[in-house]
């Protein structure tokens, strides 16, 4: 646990930007159409008992002034198929000093009433982030406020290093191993688990005793592989997640872990491609 807090102190105020645009694109205005496939919806190490694979097309507009908007629709391609979520986002990216950049982002979620995704209790998100990228390592962190049935506060901190191979003047291939840790509250996950327990008529339907506590939630290890050309690109990101600090419930004056809230390690991957015009 001491190592965890040391890691937080090292990375605090340095933000993770998961889809940071290449700096050479910041001087231009363009549209970006992409499509991705996610093998399972996992959020902060939490997941449904059944895998939820997503096929997600996205259309975005990036302005050279730093602001952008995008809209995406996530289709559940599993047995409970259909439109599971629609997301609208607006954000602003900026450079502060050399190697230090940041951004702010606001998202609105429209989940299907039948969605079983862990994030389905959330209705929106507000995020602030910074990223410091010297030659050796990329240090990053973020702070998020997630809106929903209840408000959640969370953050991430990460370390990454990028290996790049220049194929020609307009394209390159990169590998970026990354270690990320997330921490925060679990209020909306507590509501999700309560509803899931009630529907399955098993486990406790009481409110979790530790949902509002700010704790380490998971450790993530990923290796994004990206091919970037002038007008298009492709990527695949395999990720291994170790969740910690599951929900606990009071039962007969004893704190126990709900059977449906038990956590397990996850491996999933996202693959996708995009074009710019």
DOKE-212320 format. One record per residue (C-alpha): residue number from 1; x, y, z. Coordinates in nm, 3 decimals. Layout:
+-----+---------+---------+---------+
|  nr |       x |       y |       z |
+-----+---------+---------+---------+
| NUM |       X |       Y |       Z |
...
+-----+---------+---------+---------+
***
This chain:
+-----+---------+---------+---------+
|  nr |       x |       y |       z |
+-----+---------+---------+---------+
|   1 |   0.000 |   0.000 |   0.000 |
|   2 |   0.291 |   0.236 |   0.069 |
|   3 |   0.409 |   0.181 |  -0.288 |
|   4 |   0.063 |   0.276 |  -0.414 |
|   5 |   0.064 |   0.609 |  -0.235 |
|   6 |   0.421 |   0.676 |  -0.340 |
|   7 |   0.310 |   0.619 |  -0.698 |
|   8 |   0.019 |   0.861 |  -0.650 |
|   9 |   0.247 |   1.130 |  -0.509 |
|  10 |   0.487 |   1.082 |  -0.800 |
|  11 |   0.215 |   1.122 |  -1.062 |
|  12 |  -0.024 |   1.366 |  -0.897 |
|  13 |  -0.132 |   1.658 |  -1.114 |
|  14 |   0.001 |   1.483 |  -1.424 |
|  15 |  -0.280 |   1.349 |  -1.633 |
|  16 |  -0.360 |   1.051 |  -1.843 |
|  17 |  -0.494 |   1.142 |  -2.188 |
|  18 |  -0.607 |   0.815 |  -2.340 |
|  19 |  -0.670 |   0.944 |  -2.689 |
|  20 |  -0.425 |   1.232 |  -2.710 |
|  21 |  -0.393 |   1.361 |  -3.066 |
|  22 |  -0.048 |   1.376 |  -3.226 |
|  23 |   0.107 |   1.721 |  -3.178 |
|  24 |   0.151 |   1.764 |  -3.552 |
|  25 |  -0.231 |   1.756 |  -3.586 |
|  26 |  -0.286 |   2.049 |  -3.351 |
|  27 |  -0.217 |   2.305 |  -3.625 |
|  28 |  -0.498 |   2.181 |  -3.846 |
|  29 |  -0.877 |   2.149 |  -3.842 |
|  30 |  -1.027 |   1.818 |  -3.951 |
|  31 |  -1.299 |   1.557 |  -3.909 |
|  32 |  -1.218 |   1.207 |  -3.785 |
|  33 |  -1.431 |   0.898 |  -3.839 |
|  34 |  -1.337 |   0.584 |  -3.650 |
|  35 |  -1.467 |   0.243 |  -3.558 |
|  36 |  -1.347 |   0.017 |  -3.278 |
|  37 |  -1.429 |  -0.321 |  -3.125 |
|  38 |  -1.393 |  -0.379 |  -2.751 |
|  39 |  -1.395 |  -0.742 |  -2.639 |
|  40 |  -1.545 |  -0.663 |  -2.298 |
|  41 |  -1.668 |  -0.353 |  -2.116 |
|  42 |  -1.447 |  -0.322 |  -1.806 |
|  43 |  -1.441 |  -0.004 |  -1.598 |
|  44 |  -1.189 |   0.044 |  -1.315 |
|  45 |  -1.158 |  -0.334 |  -1.296 |
|  46 |  -1.534 |  -0.380 |  -1.255 |
|  47 |  -1.738 |  -0.578 |  -1.507 |
|  48 |  -2.066 |  -0.760 |  -1.550 |
|  49 |  -2.082 |  -1.137 |  -1.494 |
|  50 |  -2.133 |  -1.174 |  -1.872 |
|  51 |  -1.892 |  -1.024 |  -2.123 |
|  52 |  -2.024 |  -0.712 |  -2.299 |
|  53 |  -1.844 |  -0.666 |  -2.634 |
|  54 |  -1.888 |  -0.326 |  -2.798 |
|  55 |  -1.871 |  -0.219 |  -3.161 |
|  56 |  -1.842 |   0.161 |  -3.156 |
|  57 |  -1.841 |   0.400 |  -3.453 |
|  58 |  -1.739 |   0.758 |  -3.370 |
|  59 |  -1.747 |   1.086 |  -3.559 |
|  60 |  -1.536 |   1.374 |  -3.428 |
|  61 |  -1.446 |   1.730 |  -3.522 |
|  62 |  -1.110 |   1.875 |  -3.414 |
|  63 |  -1.043 |   2.248 |  -3.439 |
|  64 |  -0.689 |   2.383 |  -3.466 |
|  65 |  -0.770 |   2.608 |  -3.172 |
|  66 |  -0.765 |   2.299 |  -2.949 |
|  67 |  -1.134 |   2.226 |  -2.895 |
|  68 |  -1.323 |   1.925 |  -3.028 |
|  69 |  -1.659 |   1.752 |  -3.020 |
|  70 |  -1.751 |   1.391 |  -3.093 |
|  71 |  -2.043 |   1.152 |  -3.089 |
|  72 |  -2.034 |   0.773 |  -3.064 |
|  73 |  -2.280 |   0.484 |  -3.052 |
|  74 |  -2.186 |   0.158 |  -2.879 |
|  75 |  -2.355 |  -0.158 |  -3.003 |
|  76 |  -2.357 |  -0.460 |  -2.774 |
|  77 |  -2.263 |  -0.746 |  -3.006 |
|  78 |  -2.325 |  -1.013 |  -2.741 |
|  79 |  -2.639 |  -1.215 |  -2.680 |
|  80 |  -2.825 |  -0.907 |  -2.549 |
|  81 |  -2.738 |  -0.716 |  -2.865 |
|  82 |  -2.853 |  -0.369 |  -2.962 |
|  83 |  -2.762 |  -0.007 |  -2.899 |
|  84 |  -2.626 |  -0.003 |  -2.545 |
|  85 |  -2.499 |   0.352 |  -2.513 |
|  86 |  -2.472 |   0.680 |  -2.702 |
|  87 |  -2.207 |   0.930 |  -2.591 |
|  88 |  -2.166 |   1.299 |  -2.668 |
|  89 |  -1.839 |   1.471 |  -2.575 |
|  90 |  -1.684 |   1.816 |  -2.594 |
|  91 |  -1.333 |   1.905 |  -2.486 |
|  92 |  -1.039 |   2.139 |  -2.511 |
|  93 |  -0.670 |   2.041 |  -2.531 |
|  94 |  -0.388 |   2.285 |  -2.464 |
|  95 |  -0.010 |   2.313 |  -2.426 |
|  96 |   0.131 |   2.478 |  -2.114 |
|  97 |   0.510 |   2.463 |  -2.143 |
|  98 |   0.748 |   2.237 |  -2.330 |
|  99 |   0.647 |   1.870 |  -2.287 |
| 100 |   0.352 |   1.963 |  -2.066 |
| 101 |  -0.002 |   1.953 |  -2.207 |
| 102 |  -0.350 |   1.918 |  -2.067 |
| 103 |  -0.718 |   1.927 |  -2.136 |
| 104 |  -1.072 |   1.938 |  -2.005 |
| 105 |  -1.359 |   1.716 |  -2.120 |
| 106 |  -1.732 |   1.688 |  -2.058 |
| 107 |  -1.928 |   1.375 |  -2.158 |
| 108 |  -2.297 |   1.287 |  -2.162 |
| 109 |  -2.407 |   0.921 |  -2.159 |
| 110 |  -2.737 |   0.778 |  -2.283 |
| 111 |  -2.742 |   0.414 |  -2.169 |
| 112 |  -3.018 |   0.174 |  -2.268 |
| 113 |  -3.258 |   0.090 |  -1.984 |
| 114 |  -3.169 |  -0.276 |  -2.038 |
| 115 |  -2.793 |  -0.219 |  -2.027 |
| 116 |  -2.598 |  -0.441 |  -1.787 |
| 117 |  -2.272 |  -0.248 |  -1.825 |
| 118 |  -2.109 |  -0.145 |  -1.497 |
| 119 |  -2.108 |   0.219 |  -1.612 |
| 120 |  -2.480 |   0.218 |  -1.696 |
| 121 |  -2.570 |   0.402 |  -1.373 |
| 122 |  -2.361 |   0.701 |  -1.487 |
| 123 |  -2.523 |   0.984 |  -1.684 |
| 124 |  -2.220 |   1.201 |  -1.750 |
| 125 |  -1.861 |   1.283 |  -1.669 |
| 126 |  -1.640 |   1.592 |  -1.626 |
| 127 |  -1.264 |   1.542 |  -1.648 |
| 128 |  -0.949 |   1.754 |  -1.617 |
| 129 |  -0.610 |   1.624 |  -1.721 |
| 130 |  -0.239 |   1.696 |  -1.771 |
| 131 |   0.040 |   1.500 |  -1.938 |
| 132 |   0.415 |   1.545 |  -1.903 |
| 133 |   0.616 |   1.386 |  -2.181 |
| 134 |   0.995 |   1.413 |  -2.153 |
| 135 |   1.212 |   1.190 |  -2.371 |
| 136 |   1.226 |   0.890 |  -2.135 |
| 137 |   0.882 |   0.848 |  -1.975 |
| 138 |   0.533 |   0.989 |  -2.009 |
| 139 |   0.392 |   1.073 |  -1.666 |
| 140 |   0.017 |   1.121 |  -1.656 |
| 141 |  -0.286 |   1.154 |  -1.426 |
| 142 |  -0.648 |   1.273 |  -1.433 |
| 143 |  -0.930 |   1.376 |  -1.207 |
| 144 |  -1.293 |   1.292 |  -1.290 |
| 145 |  -1.635 |   1.372 |  -1.151 |
| 146 |  -1.891 |   1.113 |  -1.265 |
| 147 |  -2.257 |   1.207 |  -1.246 |
| 148 |  -2.541 |   0.961 |  -1.202 |
| 149 |  -2.767 |   0.824 |  -0.932 |
| 150 |  -2.491 |   0.944 |  -0.702 |
| 151 |  -2.174 |   1.143 |  -0.767 |
| 152 |  -1.840 |   0.965 |  -0.790 |
| 153 |  -1.489 |   1.112 |  -0.774 |
| 154 |  -1.201 |   0.927 |  -0.932 |
| 155 |  -0.853 |   0.972 |  -1.069 |
| 156 |  -0.585 |   0.787 |  -1.262 |
| 157 |  -0.207 |   0.795 |  -1.262 |
| 158 |   0.017 |   0.629 |  -1.517 |
| 159 |   0.369 |   0.573 |  -1.645 |
| 160 |   0.440 |   0.494 |  -2.010 |
| 161 |   0.721 |   0.487 |  -2.263 |
| 162 |   0.680 |   0.509 |  -2.639 |
| 163 |   0.894 |   0.318 |  -2.889 |
| 164 |   0.848 |   0.458 |  -3.241 |
| 165 |   0.964 |   0.326 |  -3.577 |
| 166 |   0.945 |   0.577 |  -3.865 |
| 167 |   0.829 |   0.392 |  -4.174 |
| 168 |   0.846 |   0.695 |  -4.404 |
| 169 |   0.794 |   1.071 |  -4.391 |
| 170 |   0.417 |   1.039 |  -4.336 |
| 171 |   0.373 |   0.721 |  -4.132 |
| 172 |   0.511 |   0.545 |  -3.827 |
| 173 |   0.450 |   0.249 |  -3.598 |
| 174 |   0.459 |   0.283 |  -3.221 |
| 175 |   0.444 |   0.061 |  -2.911 |
| 176 |   0.366 |   0.223 |  -2.577 |
| 177 |   0.379 |  -0.005 |  -2.270 |
| 178 |   0.186 |   0.156 |  -1.986 |
| 179 |   0.118 |   0.098 |  -1.618 |
| 180 |  -0.191 |   0.273 |  -1.483 |
| 181 |  -0.361 |   0.289 |  -1.147 |
| 182 |  -0.712 |   0.420 |  -1.082 |
| 183 |  -0.862 |   0.520 |  -0.750 |
| 184 |  -1.187 |   0.676 |  -0.640 |
| 185 |  -1.532 |   0.618 |  -0.493 |
| 186 |  -1.780 |   0.347 |  -0.600 |
| 187 |  -2.121 |   0.501 |  -0.539 |
| 188 |  -2.268 |   0.428 |  -0.883 |
| 189 |  -2.113 |   0.082 |  -0.887 |
| 190 |  -2.284 |   0.022 |  -0.553 |
| 191 |  -2.620 |   0.117 |  -0.708 |
| 192 |  -2.547 |  -0.105 |  -1.009 |
| 193 |  -2.461 |  -0.400 |  -0.786 |
| 194 |  -2.767 |  -0.343 |  -0.569 |
| 195 |  -2.995 |  -0.357 |  -0.875 |
| 196 |  -2.812 |  -0.661 |  -1.013 |
| 197 |  -2.843 |  -0.844 |  -0.681 |
| 198 |  -3.214 |  -0.764 |  -0.662 |
| 199 |  -3.282 |  -0.885 |  -1.018 |
| 200 |  -3.099 |  -1.211 |  -0.959 |
| 201 |  -3.261 |  -1.253 |  -0.617 |
| 202 |  -2.928 |  -1.340 |  -0.460 |
| 203 |  -2.695 |  -1.160 |  -0.227 |
| 204 |  -2.765 |  -0.849 |  -0.026 |
| 205 |  -2.970 |  -0.558 |  -0.159 |
| 206 |  -2.841 |  -0.327 |   0.116 |
| 207 |  -2.625 |  -0.027 |   0.035 |
| 208 |  -2.252 |  -0.097 |   0.036 |
| 209 |  -2.075 |   0.022 |   0.347 |
| 210 |  -1.761 |   0.141 |   0.165 |
| 211 |  -1.897 |   0.276 |  -0.167 |
| 212 |  -1.827 |   0.639 |  -0.076 |
| 213 |  -1.468 |   0.582 |   0.036 |
| 214 |  -1.185 |   0.703 |  -0.190 |
| 215 |  -0.961 |   0.400 |  -0.248 |
| 216 |  -0.734 |   0.237 |  -0.502 |
| 217 |  -0.962 |   0.054 |  -0.745 |
| 218 |  -0.740 |  -0.126 |  -0.993 |
| 219 |  -0.401 |  -0.168 |  -1.160 |
| 220 |  -0.389 |  -0.183 |  -1.539 |
| 221 |  -0.113 |  -0.302 |  -1.771 |
| 222 |  -0.153 |  -0.229 |  -2.141 |
| 223 |   0.058 |  -0.233 |  -2.458 |
| 224 |  -0.103 |  -0.011 |  -2.725 |
| 225 |   0.025 |  -0.079 |  -3.077 |
| 226 |  -0.050 |   0.201 |  -3.323 |
| 227 |   0.007 |   0.261 |  -3.693 |
| 228 |  -0.027 |   0.626 |  -3.792 |
| 229 |  -0.033 |   0.757 |  -4.149 |
| 230 |  -0.116 |   1.104 |  -4.283 |
| 231 |  -0.490 |   1.050 |  -4.323 |
| 232 |  -0.561 |   0.723 |  -4.148 |
| 233 |  -0.444 |   0.494 |  -3.871 |
| 234 |  -0.509 |   0.168 |  -3.687 |
| 235 |  -0.451 |   0.040 |  -3.337 |
| 236 |  -0.486 |  -0.254 |  -3.102 |
| 237 |  -0.464 |  -0.225 |  -2.724 |
| 238 |  -0.447 |  -0.542 |  -2.512 |
| 239 |  -0.503 |  -0.472 |  -2.141 |
| 240 |  -0.470 |  -0.678 |  -1.823 |
| 241 |  -0.652 |  -0.547 |  -1.515 |
| 242 |  -0.615 |  -0.635 |  -1.147 |
| 243 |  -0.909 |  -0.492 |  -0.943 |
| 244 |  -0.885 |  -0.430 |  -0.568 |
| 245 |  -1.105 |  -0.305 |  -0.282 |
| 246 |  -1.441 |  -0.458 |  -0.371 |
| 247 |  -1.772 |  -0.355 |  -0.216 |
| 248 |  -1.864 |  -0.479 |   0.130 |
| 249 |  -2.208 |  -0.500 |   0.294 |
| 250 |  -2.331 |  -0.512 |   0.655 |
| 251 |  -2.510 |  -0.838 |   0.732 |
| 252 |  -2.605 |  -0.932 |   1.087 |
| 253 |  -2.360 |  -0.675 |   1.224 |
| 254 |  -2.077 |  -0.830 |   1.021 |
| 255 |  -1.918 |  -0.670 |   0.715 |
| 256 |  -1.906 |  -0.921 |   0.428 |
| 257 |  -1.844 |  -0.911 |   0.056 |
| 258 |  -2.150 |  -0.959 |  -0.164 |
| 259 |  -2.121 |  -1.260 |  -0.395 |
| 260 |  -2.206 |  -1.050 |  -0.701 |
| 261 |  -1.951 |  -0.783 |  -0.604 |
| 262 |  -1.653 |  -1.018 |  -0.593 |
| 263 |  -1.376 |  -0.902 |  -0.822 |
| 264 |  -1.164 |  -1.101 |  -1.067 |
| 265 |  -0.876 |  -1.015 |  -1.297 |
| 266 |  -0.963 |  -0.928 |  -1.655 |
| 267 |  -0.795 |  -0.941 |  -1.993 |
| 268 |  -0.954 |  -0.757 |  -2.282 |
| 269 |  -0.851 |  -0.581 |  -2.601 |
| 270 |  -0.968 |  -0.297 |  -2.821 |
| 271 |  -0.896 |  -0.284 |  -3.192 |
| 272 |  -0.988 |  -0.006 |  -3.430 |
| 273 |  -0.906 |   0.219 |  -3.723 |
| 274 |  -0.982 |   0.573 |  -3.834 |
| 275 |  -0.966 |   0.817 |  -4.123 |
| 276 |  -0.924 |   1.195 |  -4.117 |
| 277 |  -1.073 |   1.432 |  -4.370 |
+-----+---------+---------+---------+
***
